[in-house]
Amino acid sequence: MRKLDQIVEEIKEQRPALYGFIIGIIENKIPKEEEERFLTLSQEERKQWIIDWTNMLEEQA
């Protein structure tokens, strides 16, 4: 479990947008339709989608 905690901390520090996205999915704060739409986006659109959702989740926190 320590290794998992270490990985989570590294993601949190080095990739905060990805961390926010993962937490949003885990806590069911991102609608399923949006998660599915994410899979259809280009790499550049995915980056913006993650930024947008991270910002919205931070505002709700």
Backbone as a chain_set.jsonl record, in Angstrom:
{"seq": "MRKLDQIVEEIKEQRPALYGFIIGIIENKIPKEEEERFLTLSQEERKQWIIDWTNMLEEQA", "coords": {"N": [[0.821, -1.189, 0.0], [2.039, 1.174, 0.609], [3.566, 1.78, -1.634], [1.585, 2.381, -3.511], [0.487, 4.66, -2.306], [2.692, 6.334, -2.576], [2.862, 6.554, -5.361], [0.438, 7.858, -5.886], [0.897, 10.295, -4.553], [3.03, 11.276, -6.092], [1.754, 11.642, -8.565], [-0.099, 13.554, -7.792], [1.572, 15.726, -7.158], [3.147, 16.083, -9.507], [1.437, 15.957, -11.708], [-1.065, 17.591, -11.457], [-3.518, 18.14, -12.777], [-4.258, 15.689, -13.904], [-4.491, 14.221, -11.556], [-6.667, 15.549, -10.325], [-8.642, 14.919, -12.18], [-8.771, 12.105, -11.936], [-9.614, 11.849, -9.263], [-12.078, 13.118, -9.485], [-13.474, 11.284, -11.092], [-13.432, 9.017, -9.426], [-14.925, 9.916, -7.244], [-17.328, 10.206, -8.429], [-18.029, 12.681, -9.516], [-17.863, 13.584, -12.027], [-19.924, 13.399, -14.742], [-21.021, 10.338, -16.272], [-21.463, 10.456, -19.033], [-19.745, 12.489, -19.791], [-17.28, 11.355, -19.195], [-17.264, 9.355, -21.128], [-17.335, 10.905, -23.442], [-14.848, 12.096, -23.265], [-13.148, 10.058, -24.099], [-13.379, 10.145, -26.83], [-12.073, 12.35, -27.72], [-9.394, 14.31, -29.194], [-5.837, 14.279, -28.454], [-4.997, 16.859, -27.727], [-7.451, 18.099, -27.232], [-8.246, 16.546, -25.099], [-6.455, 17.344, -23.103], [-7.334, 19.97, -22.652], [-9.946, 19.434, -21.831], [-9.486, 18.066, -19.42], [-8.275, 20.126, -17.953], [-10.402, 21.979, -17.861], [-12.39, 20.496, -16.441], [-11.002, 19.984, -14.068], [-10.738, 22.573, -13.06], [-13.465, 23.191, -12.654], [-14.123, 21.275, -10.702], [-12.447, 22.08, -8.634], [-13.577, 24.548, -8.015], [-15.983, 23.717, -6.942], [-15.167, 22.5, -4.646]], "CA": [[0.0, 0.0, 0.0], [2.933, 2.336, 0.62], [3.95, 2.067, -3.019], [0.429, 3.04, -4.114], [0.444, 6.01, -1.739], [3.793, 7.081, -3.184], [2.464, 6.849, -6.744], [-0.617, 8.879, -5.821], [1.537, 11.567, -4.197], [3.793, 11.741, -7.255], [0.785, 12.158, -9.544], [-0.669, 14.783, -7.216], [2.571, 16.79, -7.249], [3.688, 16.288, -10.85], [0.363, 16.038, -12.715], [-2.265, 17.93, -10.687], [-4.74, 18.042, -13.584], [-4.587, 14.267, -13.971], [-4.929, 13.845, -10.212], [-8.024, 16.066, -10.156], [-9.505, 14.128, -13.055], [-8.935, 10.783, -11.327], [-10.447, 12.015, -8.067], [-13.432, 13.407, -9.963], [-14.091, 10.029, -11.528], [-13.611, 8.159, -8.255], [-15.998, 10.465, -6.408], [-18.51, 10.328, -9.287], [-18.368, 14.085, -9.719], [-17.881, 13.805, -13.471], [-20.974, 12.536, -15.305], [-20.58, 9.219, -17.117], [-21.464, 10.904, -20.432], [-18.527, 13.276, -19.995], [-16.165, 10.407, -19.226], [-17.31, 8.694, -22.435], [-16.969, 11.907, -24.446], [-13.403, 12.262, -23.132], [-12.476, 9.012, -24.871], [-13.481, 10.43, -28.262], [-11.365, 13.592, -28.013], [-7.984, 14.254, -29.58], [-4.947, 14.472, -27.31], [-5.027, 18.272, -27.345], [-8.77, 18.347, -26.644], [-8.262, 15.882, -23.789], [-5.745, 18.215, -22.16], [-8.22, 21.081, -22.306], [-11.071, 18.858, -21.098], [-9.005, 17.813, -18.06], [-8.101, 21.435, -17.31], [-11.734, 22.528, -17.594], [-13.042, 19.75, -15.369], [-10.255, 20.21, -12.831], [-11.136, 23.895, -12.575], [-14.838, 23.114, -12.137], [-14.113, 20.504, -9.461], [-11.813, 22.912, -7.609], [-14.556, 25.561, -7.629], [-17.005, 23.055, -6.133], [-14.57, 22.022, -3.382]], "C": [[0.869, 1.259, 0.0], [3.323, 2.763, -0.782], [2.818, 2.81, -3.728], [0.309, 4.473, -3.606], [1.517, 6.898, -2.358], [3.443, 7.481, -4.616], [1.419, 7.952, -6.767], [-0.015, 10.24, -5.498], [2.333, 12.14, -5.363], [2.869, 12.313, -8.323], [0.23, 13.488, -9.058], [0.286, 15.958, -7.386], [2.96, 17.112, -8.687], [2.624, 16.483, -11.92], [-0.951, 16.387, -12.017], [-3.564, 17.838, -11.484], [-5.195, 16.586, -13.677], [-5.111, 13.783, -12.623], [-6.372, 14.3, -9.978], [-9.034, 15.278, -10.971], [-9.795, 12.762, -12.435], [-9.843, 10.871, -10.108], [-11.89, 12.297, -8.463], [-14.166, 12.161, -10.401], [-14.391, 9.143, -10.32], [-14.792, 8.631, -7.412], [-17.287, 10.684, -7.192], [-18.973, 11.767, -9.457], [-18.413, 14.442, -11.198], [-18.924, 12.855, -14.054], [-20.401, 11.489, -16.263], [-20.503, 9.636, -18.587], [-20.193, 11.695, -20.749], [-17.298, 12.379, -20.041], [-16.101, 9.726, -20.593], [-16.903, 9.654, -23.544], [-15.457, 12.121, -24.455], [-12.65, 11.278, -24.026], [-12.494, 9.275, -26.369], [-12.666, 11.654, -28.673], [-9.935, 13.338, -28.477], [-7.127, 14.51, -28.341], [-4.991, 15.913, -26.812], [-6.358, 18.625, -26.684], [-8.883, 17.702, -25.267], [-7.572, 16.739, -22.74], [-6.653, 19.346, -21.702], [-9.411, 20.595, -21.49], [-10.679, 18.624, -19.64], [-8.841, 19.126, -17.305], [-9.457, 22.013, -16.93], [-12.414, 21.822, -16.431], [-12.312, 19.92, -14.039], [-10.642, 21.549, -12.229], [-12.538, 23.865, -11.984], [-14.884, 22.357, -10.812], [-13.479, 21.295, -8.325], [-12.776, 23.982, -7.117], [-15.62, 24.972, -6.714], [-16.48, 22.658, -4.761], [-14.612, 23.086, -2.305]], "O": [[0.476, 2.289, -0.547], [3.402, 3.954, -1.083], [3.068, 3.764, -4.464], [0.058, 5.393, -4.384], [1.277, 8.075, -2.63], [3.697, 8.612, -5.032], [1.504, 8.877, -7.576], [-0.386, 11.239, -6.115], [2.315, 13.348, -5.597], [3.167, 13.349, -8.918], [0.108, 14.437, -9.832], [-0.142, 17.063, -7.72], [3.087, 18.282, -9.049], [2.889, 17.118, -12.94], [-1.863, 15.562, -11.986], [-4.605, 17.493, -10.925], [-6.383, 16.293, -13.543], [-6.072, 13.016, -12.567], [-7.199, 13.529, -9.491], [-10.142, 15.004, -10.512], [-10.943, 12.319, -12.416], [-10.745, 10.049, -9.944], [-12.819, 11.774, -7.848], [-15.351, 11.999, -10.112], [-15.483, 8.586, -10.211], [-15.571, 7.813, -6.923], [-18.233, 11.281, -6.679], [-20.172, 12.035, -9.532], [-18.942, 15.489, -11.572], [-18.821, 11.64, -13.88], [-19.422, 11.737, -16.967], [-19.592, 9.223, -19.305], [-19.638, 11.582, -21.842], [-16.382, 12.612, -20.829], [-15.019, 9.54, -21.151], [-16.205, 9.265, -24.481], [-14.856, 12.305, -25.513], [-11.638, 11.628, -24.632], [-11.702, 8.687, -27.105], [-12.58, 11.962, -29.861], [-9.347, 12.295, -28.192], [-7.643, 14.913, -27.299], [-5.019, 16.154, -25.605], [-6.392, 19.359, -25.697], [-9.535, 18.242, -24.373], [-8.052, 16.848, -21.611], [-6.733, 19.645, -20.51], [-9.839, 21.273, -20.557], [-11.443, 18.944, -18.729], [-9.228, 19.224, -16.141], [-9.643, 22.484, -15.808], [-12.954, 22.472, -15.536], [-12.953, 19.991, -12.991], [-10.852, 21.651, -11.02], [-12.776, 24.448, -10.926], [-15.606, 22.755, -9.898], [-13.919, 21.197, -7.18], [-12.794, 24.295, -5.926], [-16.107, 25.651, -5.81], [-17.256, 22.496, -3.819], [-14.155, 22.851, -1.187]]}, "num_chains": 1, "name": "protein.A"}
